[in-house]
Amino acid sequence: MAEKIAGEKKITTAIKSIGVVGAGAWGTALAQVAARAGCRVTLWAREAEVADGINARHENATFLPGIALDAGIRATTALAEMSAADALLMVTPAQHMRRVLTELGPALAPATPVVLCAKGIEQETGKLLTEVLAEAAPQAQAAVLSGPSFAAEVARGQPTAVTLACADERTAEALAAAIGLPTFRPYYSADLIGAEIGGAVKNVLAIACGIVEGKKFGESARAALTTRGFAELTRLGLAMGARAETLTGLSGLGDLILTCNSIKSRNMSLGMALGEGKTLEEIMGSRHSVSEGVFSAAAVVALAKKHKVEMPIAEAVAALVTGKTSVDEAIAALLSRPFRAEI
């Protein structure tokens, strides 16, 4: 990896090897992207059978079945191997990110780009994942990858555009050059907070939209909920220092549109099942994948209160997934709110 020295800080100028930490559907899809872009790719899997299947059959039958993976992707269960890569894509679930980063942190070279690809807020502390990274591996160069993207579509090479946020423009350019493809287009931003808030809050809102679908309230109700949810997302983002253009871009409005309009979304499909009368325990117990909105909902509401922002939809979802209210009670509370000006 070529580097320049700017003062005391190393700036990445070329990335040839990528370590992808997390072999779920999204991690596997990003490994596919990086391999197609010409990088040497090592994919860390927690489960030995997942790593074995990728290496022997070039398929992740557990999390991304039926999609042939690039033969250049090498899977491993040894997390320590990841520190040798020029850059890391962190795709472990948000609630496990601190543990994995803490284990990796001491071995990372200074200014190693660490791209946070999970969309969530740490439930226990209410911290954004960039804050978690700063505590677990302060020497790393933080970046955020977020936007409207379904793993299977990305892995198949269907056109996708995402936000790549990084405070250092040279690092962002190097990352975009390393993983960018004609069918996977990263758009640079310096607004990490905006990229993180968009990705985390839209998951919570998608649960609400799924409930609307499960209750068969109709397209008009879902459009209204999505729009009012975007107002909540925007209020919180601006209060935390995000840029308006980021919130209306790919990692904000773009991701919200996708997630709130397709049952391919893990969060929307979970909400739909709740609306149909299933319990949260039943839904979660039947899934391999993680619905980040369940774990981020309470943290989002805590941030809203901290910044004195009104987020009634997020509050309703948080109350629902923490067992403080029922679906019908949450709906009744939202529909009985006083009439008010839109802005």
SENUFI-14056 format. One record per residue: residue in one letter; x, y, z of N, C-alpha, C, CB in turn. Coordinates in steps of 0.001 Angstrom, whole numbers, padded with zeros to 6 digits, always signed. Glycine has a CB too. Layout:
<sites>
aXYZXYZXYZXYZ;...
</sites>
This chain:
<sites>
m+000851-001187+000000+000000+000000+000000+000886+001237+000000-000962+000006+001226;a+000730+002100-000989+001510+003330-001046+000930+004342-000078+001538+003902-002478;e+001831+005143+000544+001370+006137+001495+002175+007415+001335+001475+005606+002932;k+001562+008547+001645+002258+009819+001718+002221+010288+003159+001625+010875+000762;i+003160+011165+003507+003163+011725+004845+002678+013165+004752+004580+011642+005494;a+001622+013489+005475+001115+014857+005541+001212+015273+007004-000375+014973+004987;g+002278+016042+007334+002544+016329+008736+002936+015035+009414+001313+016978+009433;e+002146+014604+010366+002415+013348+011049+001454+012277+010631+002354+013531+012535;k+000586+012604+009682-000494+011680+009335-000222+011005+008000-001837+012416+009288;k-000346+009687+007962-000184+008949+006718-001483+008980+005931+000250+007498+006993;i-001381+009241+004653-002550+009300+003788-002457+008168+002766-002659+010688+003082;t-003464+007332+002742-003471+006208+001820-003635+006692+000388-004585+005224+002180;t-002790+006220-000534-002924+006598-001934-003203+005406-002843-001678+007300-002391;a-003048+004192-002365-003356+003016-003180-003776+001874-002271-002138+002604-004051;i-004835+001206-002648-005347+000086-001864-005438-001127-002783-006742+000422-001224;k-004689-002150-002446-004665-003336-003294-005274-004560-002628-003256-003640-003698;s-005305-004563-001301-005893-005697-000596-006969-005193+000361-004804-006499+000171;i-008072-005939+000404-009224-005574+001220-009545-006724+002174-010454-005231+000328;g-009722-006392+003442-010222-007359+004403-011674-007044+004701-009376-007352+005697;v-012557-007999+004505-013978-007812+004782-014296-008587+006054-014877-008289+003575;v-014703-007872+007093-014938-008482+008394-016439-008689+008577-014351-007602+009539;g-016857-009927+008412-018273-010265+008504-018768-010886+007216-019097-009033+008837;a-019138-012168+007267-019526-012903+006058-021021-013168+005997-018777-014216+005985;g-021812-012207+006493-023242-012265+006246-023518-011906+004803-024007-011329+007196;a-024766-011656+004489-025127-011358+003100-024415-010110+002594-026639-011182+002971;w-024440-009030+003379-023862-007772+002914-022338-007857+002857-024292-006618+003827;g-021707-008470+003838-020270-008628+003791-019825-009451+002597-019781-009260+005059;t-020555-010510+002311-020225-011348+001163-020393-010580-000136-021096-012603+001147;a-021448-009785-000229-021672-008983-001431-020553-007967-001621-023028-008267-001357;l-020105-007327-000536-019018-006361-000656-017691-007041-000996-018879-005567+000636;a-017484-008251-000503-016293-009010-000905-016328-009285-002403-016196-010340-000116;q-017499-009593-002916-017672-009825-004350-017335-008567-005146-019110-010276-004654;v-017809-007418-004668-017522-006144-005329-016020-005888-005360-018248-004985-004614;a-015366-006024-004208-013935-005738-004129-013123-006680-005009-013457-005837-002687;a-013510-007947-005065-012799-008910-005912-012984-008564-007382-013290-010345-005638;r-014195-008209-007772-014448-007829-009172-013686-006561-009552-015954-007622-009406;a-013454-005717-008555-012721-004478-008820-011211-004704-008897-013031-003453-007741;g-010756-005930-008640-009346-006263-008799-008542-006328-007521-008725-005292-009683;c-009191-006222-006355-008467-006302-005086-008263-007753-004659-009219-005535-003992;r-007223-007969-003867-007083-009232-003159-008015-009168-001961-005591-009501-002723;v-008873-010155-001827-009929-010073-000822-009850-011249+000148-011307-010033-001496;t-009817-010921+001426-009943-011925+002480-011211-011618+003256-008686-011939+003425;l-012066-012607+003401-013372-012450+004035-013392-013234+005344-014512-012925+003089;w-013601-012532+006454-013651-013202+007751-015068-013655+008063-013133-012275+008859;a-015195-014952+008390-016480-015525+008774-016371-016066+010189-016917-016641+007784;r-017395-015836+010980-017421-016384+012339-017645-017885+012311-018512-015705+013176;e-018451-018352+011343-018812-019768+011261-017863-020507+010317-020273-019929+010787;a-017286-021604+010797-016341-022372+009985-016999-022928+008734-015745-023507+010800;e-018266-023344+008853-018930-023912+007683-019141-022888+006580-020255-024506+008082;v-019332-021620+006961-019474-020562+005961-018155-020356+005233-019938-019244+006618;a-017065-020270+005979-015747-020107+005358-015406-021287+004462-014671-019941+006430;d-015697-022487+004930-015402-023685+004133-016197-023689+002829-015714-024957+004942;g-017463-023296+002884-018288-023283+001684-017814-022267+000665-019717-023004+002047;i-017377-021111+001148-016875-020082+000236-015587-020551-000429-016638-018754+000988;n-014700-021156+000336-013419-021596-000220-013559-022802-001142-012462-021928+000898;a-014430-023732-000781-014537-024976-001556-015506-024864-002726-014973-026107-000654;r-016618-024165-002509-017674-024137-003535-017970-022749-004068-018934-024722-002981;h-017274-021752-003564-017475-020356-003991-018937-019947-003868-017001-020162-005442;e-019503-020257-002703-020880-019880-002420-021053-019733-000908-021877-020932-002996;n-021797-018722-000512-022181-018589+000890-023608-019097+001004-022051-017097+001401;a-023739-020406+001188-025054-021048+001159-025917-020649+002348-024897-022554+001128;t-025317-020183+003417-026077-019807+004612-026700-018423+004477-025179-019847+005839;f-025932-017446+004021-026395-016059+004034-026672-015468+002647-025384-015215+004726;l-026115-016054+001595-026330-015529+000250-026404-016693-000745-025195-014534-000144;p-027371-017574-000560-027432-018802-001370-027739-018532-002837-028477-019738-000808;g-027209-019415-003664-027547-019370-005086-026762-018377-005910-028964-019069-005232;i-025795-017701-005320-025003-016708-006053-023551-017170-006103-025113-015297-005387;a-023022-017339-007306-021638-017776-007476-020700-016629-007124-021382-018266-008928;l-019744-016897-006247-018810-015882-005801-017513-015934-006586-018529-016042-004327;d-016855-014815-006682-015578-014721-007371-014586-015697-006735-015032-013268-007326;a-013886-016434-007566-012952-017448-007067-011779-016844-006310-012433-018280-008214;g-011560-015535-006476-010453-014885-005790-010738-014543-004341-010083-013652-006512;i-011976-014695-003899-012315-014400-002509-011834-015558-001627-013858-014169-002341;r-011006-015228-000645-010524-016252+000287-011159-015998+001649-008957-016244+000388;a-011805-017008+002184-012460-016875+003489-011589-017464+004589-013837-017563+003478;t-011716-016895+005789-010951-017369+006934-011777-017177+008203-009590-016626+007042;t-011458-017943+009218-012073-017737+010531-011077-017101+011504-012592-019074+011098;a-009901-016759+011013-008852-016160+011846-008926-014635+011734-007436-016677+011421;l-009492-013995+012717-009675-012543+012664-008346-011810+012569-010440-012064+013889;a-007307-012354+013144-006002-011694+013146-005471-011457+011736-005005-012520+013932;e-005882-012287+010784-005415-012127+009401-005880-010813+008785-005901-013290+008548;m-006955-010248+009301-007527-009041+008699-006593-007843+008812-008856-008714+009353;s-005752-007818+009835-004906-006648+010066-003856-006446+008976-004222-006771+011403;a-003628-007449+008146-002634-007339+007092-003162-006623+005851-002145-008707+006715;a-004449-006402+005762-005048-005781+004571-004754-004287+004533-006569-006018+004543;d-004761-003730+003326-004567-002288+003161-005741-001496+003718-004365-001947+001691;a-006942-002065+003652-008143-001408+004163-009119-002478+004622-008792-000488+003084;l-009957-002111+005599-010948-003043+006128-012349-002525+005856-010741-003264+007636;l-013232-003438+005480-014658-003161+005434-015284-003893+006603-015298-003596+004067;m-015816-003152+007572-016383-003737+008782-017879-003951+008570-016120-002828+010024;v-018287-005222+008492-019674-005541+008164-020306-006418+009247-019751-006243+006800;t-019700-006453+010419-020314-007159+011546-021510-006339+012043-019272-007398+012702;p-022521-006980+012621-023669-006230+013133-023237-005147+014112-024659-007174+013808;a-024006-004057+014140-023632-002885+014933-023391-003221+016399-024705-001830+014828;q-024203-004126+016961-024087-004423+018389-022879-005291+018714-025340-005106+018873;h-022211-005823+017713-020995-006621+017918-019747-005882+017432-021116-007966+017193;m-019931-004674+016909-018820-003961+016288-017712-003642+017287-019319-002680+015649;r-018068-003197+018480-017043-002824+019457-016167-004029+019820-017698-002241+020725;r-016797-005164+020057-016024-006359+020436-015019-006732+019353-016964-007546+020706;v-015465-006727+018093-014575-007115+017001-013486-006072+016789-015369-007318+015709;l-013852-004797+016845-012852-003740+016671-011828-003747+017799-013531-002374+016597;t-012272-004041+019008-011352-004091+020145-010331-005207+019965-012126-004288+021457;e-010771-006318+019417-009853-007426+019161-008891-007106+018028-010631-008690+018835;l-009395-006409+017005-008564-006070+015854-007644-004887+016107-009432-005776+014672;g-008124-003930+016891-007481-002633+017013-005985-002624+017225-008084-001927+018095;p-005464-003347+018204-004028-003265+018474-003143-003671+017304-003699-004120+019643;a-003665-004478+016398-002844-004959+015289-002910-004065+014049-003266-006352+014921;l-003794-003084+014040-003958-002238+012856-002839-001212+012754-005313-001530+012888;a-002301-001074+011550-001275-000056+011317-001901+001334+011379-000581-000278+009948;p-001128+002348+011757-001659+003711+011815-002260+004145+010481-000561+004683+012226;a-003418+004831+010547-004121+005380+009387-004692+004326+008448-003198+006261+008623;t-004802+003077+008909-005485+002077+008094-006937+002497+007884-005409+000675+008758;p-007415+002569+006636-008821+002907+006417-009726+001782+006930-009089+003172+004914;v-010648+002138+007804-011628+001192+008331-013007+001726+007947-011487+001009+009902;v-013658+001006+007049-014934+001457+006491-016059+000759+007243-015022+001165+004952;l-016880+001533+007918-017999+001000+008688-019186+000800+007759-018371+001943+009866;c-019590-000451+007586-020627-000795+006612-021916-001263+007271-020121-001867+005679;a-021920-001425+008591-023140-001761+009315-023931-000478+009552-022818-002480+010666;k-025256-000616+009642-026123+000553+009807-026843+000443+011146-027148+000669+008631;g-026275+001101+012144-026888+001012+013457-026197+001905+014456-026874-000408+013946;i-026757+001957+015653-026217+002715+016777-026022+001744+017933-027164+003907+017181;e-024921+001880+018641-024642+000967+019746-025711+001131+020827-023225+001223+020331;q-026411+000064+021096-027564+000113+021991-027168+000481+023419-028281-001224+021985;e-026103-000085+023909-025722+000100+025314-025271+001517+025615-024621-000864+025684;t-024567+002145+024659-023980+003465+024915-024664+004591+024149-022519+003446+024562;g-025438+004275+023114-026036+005303+022269-025034+005970+021342-026689+006341+023122;k-023884+005353+021154-022832+005966+020333-022919+005520+018877-021454+005622+020897;l-022559+006441+017984-022428+006101+016580-021226+005169+016411-022274+007382+015707;l-021217+004422+015318-020137+003447+015128-018795+004127+014890-020460+002524+013959;t-018792+005346+014359-017530+006067+014232-016961+006390+015617-017725+007364+013412;e-017825+006640+016585-017372+006876+017953-016829+005594+018571-018515+007434+018809;v-017476+004485+018271-016994+003188+018747-015613+002901+018165-017986+002059+018369;l-015444+003163+016877-014155+002948+016222-013076+003829+016839-014264+003223+014719;a-013409+005076+017123-012428+006001+017701-011948+005533+019060-013019+007395+017820;e-012806+004841+019792-012413+004326+021098-011660+003008+020998-013630+004150+021970;a-012071+002147+020069-011479+000807+019974-010192+000786+019157-012475-000152+019365;a-010107+001638+018149-008922+001675+017277-008672+003114+016850-009107+000752+016024;p-008213+003965+017767-008081+005395+017483-007103+005730+016376-007668+006102+018709;q-006195+004803+016054-005214+005060+014999-005789+004868+013604-004019+004159+015176;a-006997+004301+013496-007588+004009+012188-008124+005271+011526-008709+002980+012329;q-008234+005238+010196-008864+006309+009427-010308+005889+009168-008091+006593+008074;a-011261+006575+009788-012665+006168+009717-013305+006555+008398-013444+006780+010858;a-014169+005662+007913-015002+005930+006749-016331+005214+006961-014305+005465+005420;v-017353+005646+006252-018684+005045+006339-019178+004754+004923-019684+005984+007101;l-019675+003544+004712-020290+003162+003440-021762+002891+003699-019585+001909+002808;s-022632+003638+003036-024058+003490+003289-024836+003929+002063-024488+004303+004528;g-026050+003416+001925-026879+003804+000793-027857+002710+000422-026014+004150-000399;p-028688+002961-000572-029731+002001-000958-029134+000795-001673-030774+002675-001858;s-029094-000332-000988-028384-001490-001547-028898-002771-000917-026861-001362-001329;f-029358-003691-001749-029692-005035-001299-028543-005961-001664-031033-005529-001926;a-028136-006793-000727-026933-007607-000897-026979-008478-002144-026730-008479+000314;a-028091-009160-002369-028162-010084-003507-028006-009339-004825-029489-010854-003494;e-028601-008156-004930-028496-007375-006164-027060-006917-006389-029440-006161-006118;v-026405-006463-005329-025010-006033-005446-024118-007210-005833-024522-005406-004124;a-024329-008353-005216-023506-009525-005508-023682-009999-006946-023845-010654-004548;r-024874-009808-007488-025133-010206-008880-024612-009190-009884-026619-010408-009095;g-024171-008049-009410-023648-007025-010305-024705-006092-010856-022938-007668-011430;q-025860-006013-010198-026877-005072-010639-026497-003663-010188-028268-005468-010091;p-026820-002643-010992-026342-001279-010702-026789-000758-009340-026823-000330-011774;t-025837-000197-008608-026063+000323-007258-025178+001547-007055-025767-000766-006172;a-025707+002537-006321-024919+003714-005954-025014+003912-004448-025412+004988-006715;v-023897+004263-003834-023830+004402-002376-023053+005661-002009-023173+003155-001732;t-023174+006050-000744-022363+007136-000188-021124+006547+000475-023183+007984+000831;l-019976+007132+000184-018728+006768+000849-018240+008011+001579-017647+006230-000175;a-018402+008033+002883-018071+009214+003669-016735+009027+004382-019182+009512+004686;c-015893+010044+004272-014586+010008+004929-014104+011443+005077-013551+009141+004119;a-013496+011766+006212-013031+013134+006438-011849+013485+005545-012648+013322+007897;d-011074+012487+005153-009903+012722+004311-010222+012386+002857-008702+011889+004806;e-010116+013355+001997-010527+013165+000600-009634+012170-000133-010515+014496-000133;r-008320+012178+000165-007421+011238-000515-007766+009792-000155-005954+011537-000148;t-008095+009565+001106-008481+008215+001510-009778+007805+000829-008632+008130+003035;a-010720+008726+000750-011982+008429+000066-011737+008095-001398-012951+009614+000181;e-010866+008849-002042-010552+008579-003449-009896+007211-003618-009632+009673-004009;a-008998+006869-002698-008332+005567-002771-009330+004431-002564-007208+005479-001727;l-010246+004597-001625-011262+003574-001382-012191+003431-002578-012069+003911-000128;a-012614+004566-003136-013507+004518-004297-012825+003855-005486-013967+005928-004678;a-011540+004134-005662-010791+003504-006753-010646+002005-006528-009408+004147-006895;a-010556+001604-005261-010344+000194-004951-011599-000642-005139-009850+000049-003540;i-012766-000112-004781-013987-000931-004821-015017-000457-005837-014619-000952-003465;g-014754+000678-006464-015722+001200-007429-015765+000396-008719-015403+002635-007746;l-016957+000223-009246-017197-000475-010503-018254+000307-011288-017655-001959-010254;p-018377+000064-012583-019476+000700-013311-020839+000393-012698-019461+000257-014757;t-020954-000780-012057-022226-001167-011453-022255-000971-009944-022525-002600-011774;f-021174-000449-009368-021149-000150-007937-020456+001188-007781-020422-001279-007107;r-021256+002237-007656-020753+003593-007755-020739+004284-006390-021593+004391-008741;p-019552+004475-005780-019468+005189-004510-019343+006697-004745-018274+004676-003684;y-020231+007474-004127-020199+008928-004201-019589+009470-002906-021632+009511-004437;y-018562+010292-003037-017794+010757-001886-018541+011839-001103-016441+011285-002342;s-018400+011781+000216-018899+012811+001119-017943+012908+002298-020355+012498+001595;a-017838+014106+002876-017054+014267+004091-017927+014189+005342-016310+015592+004058;d-019217+013953+005155-020191+013991+006248-020445+012594+006809-021508+014611+005767;l-019611+012172+007740-019767+010842+008338-021021+010769+009199-018536+010484+009178;i-021316+011828+009938-022496+011806+010807-023764+011633+009991-022579+013091+011639;g-023888+012372+008903-025069+012253+008056-025234+010861+007481-025003+013251+006939;a-024128+010271+007029-024190+008921+006463-024603+007904+007524-022833+008530+005857;e-024105+008077+008740-024450+007141+009819-025899+007299+010271-023517+007344+011007;i-026337+008534+010458-027695+008770+010942-028717+008259+009937-027920+010265+011214;g-028486+008522+008652-029413+008031+007632-029564+006525+007677-028950+008452+006259;g-028452+005813+007737-028494+004359+007728-029128+003767+008959-027129+003820+007580;a-028897+004381+010115-029431+003835+011364-030918+004123+011520-028671+004402+012553;v-031326+005369+011253-032719+005751+011481-033651+005107+010472-032868+007259+011427;k-033218+004960+009241-034124+004374+008232-034497+002941+008598-033470+004403+006832;n-033633+002230+009302-033971+000866+009725-035127+000850+010704-032764+000191+010351;v-035140+001826+011609-036227+001937+012576-037526+002295+011869-035895+002986+013652;l-037456+003240+010953-038646+003671+010212-039184+002556+009322-038326+004904+009362;a-038292+001721+008798-038733+000622+007933-039582-000387+008703-037524-000082+007311;i-039306-000573+009990-040147-001459+010804-041564-000906+010855-039569-001614+012242;a-041672+000413+011035-043000+001041+011060-043712+000875+009730-042885+002528+011404;c-042999+001054+008626-043610+000887+007305-044023-000559+007069-042644+001340+006207;g-043260-001493+007587-043633-002895+007478-044912-003201+008235-042516-003772+007984;i-045086-002583+009385-046324-002772+010148-047519-002269+009351-046244-002046+011508;v-047356-001125+008696-048419-000593+007827-048786-001611+006747-047973+000743+007171;e-047756-002240+006183-047999-003251+005142-048691-004472+005732-046674-003668+004465;g-048210-004924+006886-048802-006096+007517-050238-005877+007929-048000-006495+008709;k-050558-004659+008311-051926-004307+008700-052821-003994+007498-051901-003113+009637;k-052224-003970+006306-052948-003682+005057-053644-002319+005114-053986-004786+004775;f-052893-001321+005586-053425+000034+005654-053380+000753+004311-052663+000829+006678;g-052610+000226+003355-052608+000788+002008-051373+001622+001689-053826+001626+001819;e-051236+001907+000392-050077+002644-000113-050051+004085+000396-050074+002634-001638;s-051220+004702+000509-051268+006102+000966-050705+006218+002376-052719+006646+000926;a-051077+005289+003241-050592+005317+004621-049079+005116+004669-051297+004239+005460;r-048581+004218+003841-047131+003968+003849-046371+005179+003317-046790+002719+003007;a-046906+005826+002276-046251+007028+001746-046218+008129+002798-046974+007527+000479;a-047328+008295+003519-047382+009320+004558-046377+009017+005673-048804+009423+005136;l-046337+007767+006089-045429+007382+007160-043972+007562+006739-045682+005934+007574;t-043649+007192+005511-042289+007361+005012-041896+008835+005009-042158+006773+003600;t-042801+009676+004567-042512+011106+004492-042334+011723+005872-043623+011825+003748;r-043244+011392+006787-043118+011923+008141-041891+011318+008844-044405+011634+008955;g-041575+010086+008515-040366+009481+009060-039118+010193+008578-040298+008017+008689;f-039119+010591+007303-037968+011321+006773-037804+012663+007479-038118+011535+005261;a-038924+013276+007846-038844+014525+008617-038160+014275+009959-040258+015124+008839;e-038473+013152+010592-037828+012805+011858-036328+012580+011664-038477+011550+012464;l-035986+011803+010650-034583+011520+010341-033815+012821+010121-034472+010615+009094;t-034426+013740+009362-033778+015009+009048-033583+015857+010296-034594+015778+008019;r-034605+015926+011147-034483+016722+012370-033334+016224+013239-035793+016686+013164;l-033246+014921+013411-032179+014373+014249-030817+014607+013607-032401+012871+014491;g-030715+014341+012324-029443+014520+011636-028920+015941+011727-029582+014131+010198;l-029781+016912+011449-029358+018308+011514-028968+018706+012927-030463+019220+011005;a-029719+018212+013915-029404+018533+015303-028046+017985+015721-030482+017990+016220;m-027621+016889+015082-026343+016278+015423-025192+016765+014551-026452+014790+015316;g-025486+017692+013638-024422+018266+012827-024292+017719+011428-023162+018081+013505;a-025240+016912+010991-025202+016383+009625-025553+017475+008629-026169+015191+009471;r-025159+017268+007387-025476+018210+006321-026798+017823+005661-024338+018255+005275;a-027588+018830+005327-028893+018579+004715-028757+017793+003420-029616+019894+004449;e-027718+018090+002624-027564+017403+001339-027231+015923+001522-026475+018080+000508;t-026597+015560+002624-026347+014144+002897-027654+013435+003237-025332+013980+004050;l-028479+014072+004037-029744+013475+004464-030718+013324+003307-030376+014313+005561;t-030623+014193+002306-031475+014061+001119-030802+013239+000027-031840+015438+000576;g-029613+012716+000309-028862+011959-000684-029035+010457-000548-027412+012300-000588;l-028082+009724-001080-028180+008267-001161-028276+007603+000206-026992+007714-001903;s-027469+008060+001161-027438+007392+002463-028574+007819+003379-026125+007661+003143;g-029358+008815+002962-030511+009251+003737-031804+008894+003039-030450+010743+003987;l-032297+009837+002248-033560+009627+001545-033504+008420+000618-033927+010866+000751;g-032388+008241-000075-032281+007106-001000-032453+005775-000319-030959+007132-001698;d-031756+005594+000798-031843+004334+001534-033223+004164+002162-030757+004269+002617;l-033806+005273+002620-035141+005216+003213-036178+004750+002195-035534+006585+003772;i-036092+005286+000985-037034+004897-000075-036957+003403-000338-036746+005676-001373;l-035746+002883-000454-035578+001458-000737-036108+000607+000415-034100+001133-000998;t-035669+000941+001626-035968+000089+002766-037446+000101+003147-035142+000514+003943;c-038117+001208+002888-039529+001328+003263-040483+000916+002152-039828+002740+003672;n-039943+000391+001071-040793+000037-000065-040573-001369-000590-040573+001002-001167;s-039890-002203+000164-039654-003565-000310-039572-004531+000862-038367-003632-001144;i-040286-005622+000754-040213-006628+001814-038906-007431+001732-041423-007576+001729;k-038055-007141+000729-036698-007695+000743-035913-007116+001915-035968-007402-000594;s-036319-005940+002366-035680-005314+003516-035934-006149+004766-036195-003873+003711;r-034874-006460+005493-035023-007247+006712-035865-006514+007752-033654-007584+007293;n-035703-005201+007816-036443-004432+008806-037908-004273+008412-035803-003067+008993;m-038160-004008+007141-039554-003882+006722-040281-005222+006828-039633-003350+005284;s-039620-006293+006447-040277-007603+006528-040547-007994+007972-039421-008674+005851;l-039665-007577+008887-039916-007824+010304-041150-007052+010762-038689-007430+011153;g-041237-005787+010364-042408-004998+010708-043681-005567+010122-042229-003586+010247;m-043594-006062+008903-044755-006671+008264-045244-007874+009061-044420-007087+006828;a-044311-008687+009526-044680-009853+010334-045310-009419+011653-043449-010737+010600;l-044799-008350+012247-045415-007821+013467-046846-007363+013183-044577-006650+014037;g-047039-006685+012061-048363-006212+011690-049342-007337+011429-048271-005345+010483;e-048813-008482+011011-049660-009656+010747-049970-010433+012017-048984-010578+009740;g-049388-010030+013128-049727-010654+014405-048675-011554+015010-050939-011425+014243;k-047516-011711+014372-046460-012540+014941-045747-011777+016055-045455-012974+013848;t-045170-012508+016986-044418-011864+018053-042985-011614+017597-044438-012725+019333;l-042343-010658+018254-040958-010353+017913-040068-011563+018146-040452-009160+018729;e-040322-012317+019206-039512-013500+019506-039646-014539+018403-039921-014107+020855;e-040858-014740+017892-041067-015692+016793-040290-015276+015547-042564-015809+016461;i-040356-013997+015238-039719-013494+014016-038205-013608+014124-040125-012029+013748;m-037644-013131+015222-036191-013134+015390-035645-014556+015463-035800-012358+016647;g-036407-015439+016072-035951-016818+016213-035904-017590+014920-036821-017532+017161;s-036608-017118+013912-036670-017836+012637-035689-017311+011596-038060-017760+012085;r-034829-016365+011982-033965-015700+011006-032482-015926+011292-034259-014211+010986;h-031714-016026+010200-030253-016025+010309-029736-014595+010378-029612-016772+009116;s-030387-013679+009662-029897-012319+009509-030345-011437+010669-030374-011731+008189;v-029681-010283+010792-029958-009332+011871-030772-008167+011323-028640-008822+012517;s-031839-007804+012023-032621-006609+011696-032148-005506+012637-034185-006865+011833;e-031247-004668+012140-030577-003689+012995-031545-002707+013643-029554-002927+012194;g-032684-002437+012993-033624-001470+013539-034155-001844+014911-034763-001301+012605;v-034270-003132+015179-034754-003596+016485-033812-003129+017592-034883-005140+016505;f-032518-003196+017343-031536-002889+018368-031194-001398+018425-030282-003691+018127;s-031417-000683+017310-031085+000738+017266-032235+001641+017701-030658+001111+015880;a-033463+001104+017752-034638+001952+017991-034528+002744+019289-035896+001101+018021;a-034229+002066+020387-034145+002755+021670-033002+003761+021692-033971+001750+022797;a-031891+003423+021034-030752+004340+020973-031089+005586+020166-029535+003640+020367;v-031842+005415+019087-032278+006559+018279-033153+007488+019121-033052+006080+017018;v-034074+006918+019862-034965+007721+020705-034164+008442+021796-036059+006829+021344;a-033173+007780+022368-032333+008409+023382-031567+009598+022802-031354+007387+023971;l-031062+009435+021570-030373+010551+020911-031338+011702+020643-029728+010085+019594;a-032566+011360+020238-033566+012393+019974-033845+013210+021237-034870+011760+019451;k-033974+012532+022356-034225+013234+023620-033022+014082+024017-034557+012230+024739;k-031838+013551+023808-030618+014296+024136-030533+015589+023344-029380+013441+023868;h-030940+015524+022080-030844+016701+021205-032166+017460+021097-030388+016280+019817;k-033136+017091+021940-034429+017787+022007-035138+017794+020653-034231+019227+022494;v-035198+016609+020053-035825+016421+018750-037046+015526+018912-034823+015812+017728;e-038139+015883+018281-039368+015094+018348-039355+014007+017270-040611+016005+018184;m-039510+012745+017694-039503+011614+016763-040580+010607+017173-038101+010934+016727;p-041854+010935+016974-042930+010054+017458-042967+008680+016797-044249+010721+017248;i-042616+008586+015523-042637+007278+014854-041539+006384+015433-042453+007439+013313;a-040349+006929+015567-039250+006158+016155-039579+005768+017593-037936+006963+016109;e-040225+006675+018338-040609+006366+019716-041605+005210+019768-041207+007603+020391;a-042536+005194+018827-043528+004118+018789-042861+002775+018500-044602+004414+017730;v-041918+002771+017560-041201+001526+017235-040375+001062+018426-040289+001723+016000;a-039688+001984+019084-038870+001619+020235-039727+001028+021355-038099+002840+020747;a-040873+001647+021602-041770+001124+022635-042279-000268+022270-042953+002076+022847;l-042504-000483+020988-043019-001770+020530-041972-002872+020670-043478-001667+019077;v-040761-002630+020200-039748-003695+020203-039176-003938+021601-038615-003346+019236;t-039382-003007+022518-038937-003228+023897-040072-003752+024780-038378-001929+024485;g-041204-004044+024178-042305-004656+024902-043129-003713+025754-041783-005714+025751;k-042993-002406+025542-043728-001438+026349-045122-001145+025799-042944-000154+026444;t-045380-001547+024568-046681-001315+023959-046950-002392+022926-046752+000088+023317;s-048176-002484+022470-048544-003432+021419-048625-002701+020086-049892-004129+021745;v-048720-003467+019023-048846-002873+017699-050077-001966+017639-048931-003971+016619;d-051190-002466+018077-052433-001684+017989-052370-000433+018861-053635-002545+018403;e-051776-000543+020031-051643+000635+020901-050720+001682+020277-051107+000223+022285;a-049634+001233+019660-048709+002164+019015-049386+002895+017860-047466+001421+018511;i-050161+002152+017072-050871+002769+015951-051889+003787+016462-051573+001693+015092;a-052649+003413+017481-053660+004315+018033-053023+005599+018563-054444+003615+019153;a-051865+005476+019201-051189+006656+019744-050746+007603+018639-049985+006239+020581;l-050235+007049+017537-049796+007896+016430-050983+008580+015747-049008+007067+015410;l-052086+007840+015566-053236+008398+014853-054003+009400+015686-054163+007296+014419;s-053780+009406+016989-054502+010339+017848-053697+011587+018167-054898+009658+019125;r-052520+011741+017563-051725+012941+017802-052448+014175+017286-050350+012817+017139;p-052241+015330+017923-052940+016559+017487-052562+016951+016054-052614+017725+018445;f-053508+017588+015369-053208+018136+014048-052242+019322+014213-054527+018578+013309;r-051364+019486+013232-050350+020536+013345-049872+020934+011961-049159+020067+014214;a-049084+021993+011890-048492+022411+010632-047483+021374+010172-047828+023791+010769;e-047322+021218+008856-046381+020215+008347-044952+020595+008685-046533+020048+006831;i-044632+021865+008614-043260+022317+008904-043313+023279+010086-042601+023008+007647;
</sites>
